[in-house]
Amino acid sequence: MATVPRIVRGLVFWVSVMGAAVGATLYVAITMLYLAPPNPIKARHLQKVNAVMYPFFQQNWHLFAPNPIRSNFVLTARCRVGDRVSDWQDISTPLLARHHSNRNSPMGRLLRTPGAAVHQILGRSSDEWLPLICRRDPSSAACRGEDEVSSRVRENAQFILNRVASASCDRWVGIGHASAVQARILVHQPPPWSQRHLGAEAGTTRYVSLPWAEYQAWWGR
């Protein structure tokens, strides 16, 4: 009779091993499909693939950077206090310097929020289907950034940057003293690699200014 529990335990063990092996195989297959370029099979199962991969297993190929970002940005802001408007102040550079001085600090995570919002304002998207859609139909609302999703993303990005600007104004002019804030993005395009001897200052800089927004207290919404 003692052999029966032993057999049951053996069956449970092998069923568990087989289940883990099948689960691991399915995960590897889904990951390969997730990382594959757009194709008919991926399009057919995209909803299921995203349900498995997001939000905990998201991956990308930024380590190998086949198409690296060729521009840098600096987030600046200014504050309105009564009838006076402050000078433009740099938000990004001090945070970045603190991050570089101590990689174990939370500055890296703190920089992600305004960085992601800036990318959304500038129209940088990780949507791999967008280039395919725009090549086929350049007049599409999604390509012009005028579709509902793009508008909602841009509004959310403006809200985040206004909150960041408001928190910065608290440090510059005192907590709660500002009545309105304005964020501005400086986008610097360095010279191409063939002209690298000219130095970074030989590149071009453009400015993307957000409209004035009401000061948002950090203890508010």
C-alpha positions as semicolon CSV with decimal commas, in nm:
position;residue;x (nm);y (nm);z (nm)
1;M;0,000;0,000;0,000
2;A;0,297;0,230;0,063
3;T;0,380;0,221;-0,306
4;V;0,056;0,404;-0,402
5;P;0,146;0,741;-0,240
6;R;0,494;0,708;-0,391
7;I;0,344;0,662;-0,736
8;V;0,111;0,958;-0,684
9;R;0,401;1,177;-0,574
10;G;0,598;1,065;-0,877
11;L;0,311;1,150;-1,110
12;V;0,266;1,493;-0,949
13;F;0,639;1,559;-0,986
14;W;0,651;1,467;-1,354
15;V;0,329;1,655;-1,431
16;S;0,480;1,963;-1,264
17;V;0,803;1,926;-1,462
18;M;0,614;1,884;-1,789
19;G;0,390;2,182;-1,708
20;A;0,691;2,401;-1,633
21;A;0,861;2,287;-1,954
22;V;0,551;2,361;-2,162
23;G;0,508;2,700;-1,995
24;A;0,872;2,793;-2,055
25;T;0,850;2,684;-2,419
26;L;0,534;2,891;-2,472
27;Y;0,694;3,195;-2,309
28;V;1,006;3,170;-2,528
29;A;0,788;3,133;-2,839
30;I;0,573;3,434;-2,743
31;T;0,885;3,640;-2,667
32;M;1,035;3,556;-3,008
33;L;0,708;3,656;-3,174
34;Y;0,696;3,978;-2,968
35;L;1,050;4,075;-3,074
36;A;1,001;3,978;-3,438
37;P;0,946;4,251;-3,700
38;P;0,584;4,314;-3,808
39;N;0,450;4,012;-3,995
40;P;0,109;3,848;-4,062
41;I;0,145;3,594;-3,778
42;K;0,233;3,865;-3,527
43;A;-0,055;4,081;-3,647
44;R;-0,299;3,792;-3,603
45;H;-0,190;3,720;-3,244
46;L;-0,080;4,071;-3,138
47;Q;-0,350;4,114;-2,874
48;K;-0,261;3,785;-2,703
49;V;0,113;3,854;-2,726
50;N;0,074;4,198;-2,565
51;A;-0,147;4,049;-2,292
52;V;0,141;3,820;-2,195
53;M;0,431;4,064;-2,236
54;Y;0,285;4,379;-2,075
55;P;0,356;4,523;-1,830
56;F;0,617;4,297;-1,670
57;F;0,802;4,132;-1,961
58;Q;0,840;4,421;-2,204
59;Q;1,167;4,405;-2,401
60;N;1,337;4,598;-2,678
61;W;1,660;4,609;-2,877
62;H;1,788;4,948;-2,758
63;L;2,112;4,780;-2,645
64;F;2,206;4,728;-3,010
65;A;2,051;5,059;-3,128
66;P;2,006;4,999;-3,501
67;N;1,851;5,346;-3,525
68;P;1,993;5,553;-3,236
69;I;1,848;5,886;-3,131
70;R;2,043;6,160;-3,305
71;S;1,938;6,457;-3,094
72;N;1,949;6,571;-2,734
73;F;1,692;6,770;-2,541
74;V;1,690;6,996;-2,237
75;L;1,370;7,071;-2,048
76;T;1,344;7,428;-1,920
77;A;1,068;7,623;-1,749
78;R;0,980;7,970;-1,625
79;C;0,735;8,097;-1,367
80;R;0,494;8,387;-1,344
81;V;0,480;8,550;-1,002
82;G;0,234;8,836;-0,998
83;D;0,327;9,063;-1,290
84;R;0,683;8,930;-1,309
85;V;0,807;8,646;-1,529
86;S;1,125;8,465;-1,428
87;D;1,408;8,372;-1,662
88;W;1,419;8,029;-1,822
89;Q;1,566;7,772;-1,583
90;D;1,718;7,435;-1,672
91;I;1,539;7,135;-1,521
92;S;1,708;6,840;-1,692
93;T;2,079;6,914;-1,649
94;P;2,093;6,929;-1,264
95;L;1,896;6,604;-1,235
96;L;2,117;6,438;-1,494
97;A;2,433;6,554;-1,314
98;R;2,306;6,409;-0,986
99;H;2,226;6,082;-1,162
100;H;2,576;6,063;-1,314
101;S;2,738;6,138;-0,977
102;N;2,554;5,849;-0,809
103;R;2,410;5,577;-1,029
104;N;2,244;5,417;-0,725
105;S;2,032;5,725;-0,659
106;P;1,665;5,745;-0,762
107;M;1,747;6,022;-1,013
108;G;1,745;5,774;-1,302
109;R;1,383;5,682;-1,234
110;L;1,293;6,044;-1,164
111;L;1,427;6,144;-1,506
112;R;1,212;5,886;-1,685
113;T;0,884;6,067;-1,625
114;P;0,971;6,405;-1,781
115;G;1,185;6,228;-2,044
116;A;0,894;6,014;-2,160
117;A;0,665;6,318;-2,165
118;V;0,915;6,514;-2,378
119;H;0,936;6,227;-2,626
120;Q;0,557;6,225;-2,652
121;I;0,548;6,601;-2,714
122;L;0,814;6,565;-2,985
123;G;0,615;6,286;-3,149
124;R;0,865;6,008;-3,087
125;S;0,676;5,681;-3,076
126;S;0,780;5,322;-3,012
127;D;0,483;5,202;-3,217
128;E;0,643;4,973;-3,475
129;W;0,329;4,971;-3,688
130;L;0,320;5,346;-3,739
131;P;0,595;5,363;-4,007
132;L;0,416;5,092;-4,206
133;I;0,086;5,278;-4,185
134;C;0,246;5,610;-4,281
135;R;0,426;5,464;-4,582
136;R;0,096;5,330;-4,710
137;D;-0,116;5,632;-4,620
138;P;0,089;5,945;-4,536
139;S;-0,230;6,148;-4,499
140;S;-0,351;5,930;-4,212
141;A;-0,456;6,118;-3,899
142;A;-0,219;5,899;-3,693
143;C;0,076;6,011;-3,910
144;R;-0,016;6,376;-3,854
145;G;-0,061;6,320;-3,481
146;E;-0,424;6,425;-3,504
147;D;-0,593;6,098;-3,411
148;E;-0,767;6,054;-3,076
149;V;-0,491;5,845;-2,921
150;S;-0,213;6,091;-3,019
151;S;-0,416;6,384;-2,887
152;R;-0,475;6,208;-2,555
153;V;-0,107;6,116;-2,524
154;R;-0,001;6,475;-2,599
155;E;-0,246;6,615;-2,341
156;N;-0,115;6,374;-2,080
157;A;0,245;6,472;-2,163
158;Q;0,161;6,843;-2,127
159;F;-0,003;6,774;-1,791
160;I;0,311;6,592;-1,668
161;L;0,548;6,866;-1,786
162;N;0,331;7,134;-1,626
163;R;0,346;6,945;-1,296
164;V;0,725;6,915;-1,328
165;A;0,751;7,288;-1,406
166;S;0,528;7,372;-1,109
167;A;0,744;7,165;-0,873
168;S;1,055;7,337;-1,011
169;C;0,900;7,680;-0,958
170;D;0,843;7,586;-0,594
171;R;1,222;7,555;-0,560
172;W;1,302;7,871;-0,756
173;V;1,047;8,124;-0,630
174;G;0,901;7,958;-0,321
175;I;0,625;7,707;-0,262
176;G;0,289;7,830;-0,390
177;H;0,417;8,171;-0,505
178;A;0,383;8,107;-0,879
179;S;0,051;8,164;-1,051
180;A;0,140;8,014;-1,391
181;V;0,421;7,811;-1,547
182;Q;0,552;7,750;-1,896
183;A;0,771;7,460;-2,012
184;R;1,004;7,475;-2,311
185;I;1,206;7,198;-2,477
186;L;1,542;7,273;-2,636
187;V;1,618;7,014;-2,903
188;H;1,984;7,010;-3,010
189;Q;2,082;6,835;-3,332
190;P;2,462;6,774;-3,333
191;P;2,652;6,782;-3,663
192;P;2,669;6,455;-3,860
193;W;2,952;6,212;-3,795
194;S;3,135;6,330;-4,106
195;Q;3,157;6,680;-3,948
196;R;3,232;6,573;-3,594
197;H;3,554;6,779;-3,595
198;L;3,338;7,095;-3,584
199;G;3,219;7,021;-3,231
200;A;2,870;6,989;-3,087
201;E;2,815;7,367;-3,101
202;A;2,812;7,344;-3,482
203;G;2,476;7,169;-3,469
204;T;2,134;7,328;-3,468
205;T;1,893;7,398;-3,184
206;R;1,519;7,440;-3,206
207;Y;1,271;7,534;-2,935
208;V;0,936;7,373;-2,862
209;S;0,736;7,594;-2,625
210;L;0,428;7,470;-2,446
211;P;0,150;7,719;-2,372
212;W;0,129;7,890;-2,034
213;A;-0,055;7,674;-1,783
214;E;-0,197;7,732;-1,438
215;Y;0,040;7,652;-1,152
216;Q;-0,037;7,310;-1,005
217;A;0,047;7,257;-0,641
218;W;0,208;6,923;-0,559
219;W;-0,036;6,879;-0,270
220;G;-0,332;6,929;-0,506
221;R;-0,469;6,678;-0,754
